[in-house]
Amino acid sequence: MAFSGTWKVEKNENYEKFLEAMGVNVVKRAAATVDNLCLTITQEGDSFTVKESSLIRSTEFAFSLGVAFDANLADGSDVNGSWTLEGNKLVGKFARKDNGKIITTTREIIDGKLVQTMTFEGVEGKRIFKKQ
Ligand SMILES: CCCCCCCCCCCCCC(=O)O
C-alpha cells in the first residue's frame, strides 16, 4: 500500500507556527522542529499501524479507517479522532481533550514523498518525509 514503509522527516514548512498555535512553548518548539521524526507505517486493508520514533519519544498507534481512537501527541496533548481515506489522501480529524478544539491533518504521497499537513486554529504546517 502506498503509505507503507519507513519515512524520515526531511523538511518542515511553517511547522513552528503550527506548534505555536497549539500552545507549545518556545523550548519544546525548538526541539520539535529538529526531532528527526521517523514514521514506520504498515497498512493492511483498512488497518494501520504507525510507529513513531524521534529524539523526543518512541511510540506506536494502531487504528482502522473511520474508527475513532485516543492518541497522545508529542507535545503531550491528548486527542480523540479518526483517519479516513479520501481518494489517495488520508484525512484526519482529532479533537483535543483539554479544550475540544479540532486539529485537521492529511497525509498524502506527492512526488514520492509523504507530506503531512496539520492545521489548528487556522494555522497550517507541513512535514515532508523521504522514504528510507
Ligand atoms: C506536537 C505535534 C502535533 C502533531 C499533530 C498531528 C495531528 C494529529 C495527528 C494524530 C496522529 C494519530 C496517530 C498517527 O496516525 O500518527
The ligand as an SDF file (V2000), in Angstrom:
LIG
                    3D

 16 15  0  0  0  0  0  0  0  0999 V2000
    3.0430   18.3480   18.6040 C   0  0  0  0  0  0  0  0  0  0  0  0
    2.8300   17.5500   17.3900 C   0  0  0  0  0  0  0  0  0  0  0  0
    1.4490   17.7400   16.8810 C   0  0  0  0  0  0  0  0  0  0  0  0
    1.2150   16.9190   15.6740 C   0  0  0  0  0  0  0  0  0  0  0  0
   -0.2280   16.9950   15.3000 C   0  0  0  0  0  0  0  0  0  0  0  0
   -0.5570   15.9650   14.3010 C   0  0  0  0  0  0  0  0  0  0  0  0
   -2.0200   15.9110   14.0490 C   0  0  0  0  0  0  0  0  0  0  0  0
   -2.7170   14.8590   14.8490 C   0  0  0  0  0  0  0  0  0  0  0  0
   -2.3830   13.5310   14.3470 C   0  0  0  0  0  0  0  0  0  0  0  0
   -2.8540   12.4270   15.2090 C   0  0  0  0  0  0  0  0  0  0  0  0
   -1.9560   11.2700   14.9420 C   0  0  0  0  0  0  0  0  0  0  0  0
   -2.5010    9.9410   15.3130 C   0  0  0  0  0  0  0  0  0  0  0  0
   -1.5410    8.8300   15.1050 C   0  0  0  0  0  0  0  0  0  0  0  0
   -0.8650    8.8080   13.7690 C   0  0  0  0  0  0  0  0  0  0  0  0
   -1.5050    8.4290   12.7770 O   0  0  0  0  0  0  0  0  0  0  0  0
    0.3120    9.1620   13.6880 O   0  0  0  0  0  0  0  0  0  0  0  0
  1  2  1  0
  2  3  1  0
  3  4  1  0
  4  5  1  0
  5  6  1  0
  6  7  1  0
  7  8  1  0
  8  9  1  0
  9 10  1  0
 10 11  1  0
 11 12  1  0
 12 13  1  0
 13 14  1  0
 14 15  2  0
 14 16  1  0
M  END
$$$$
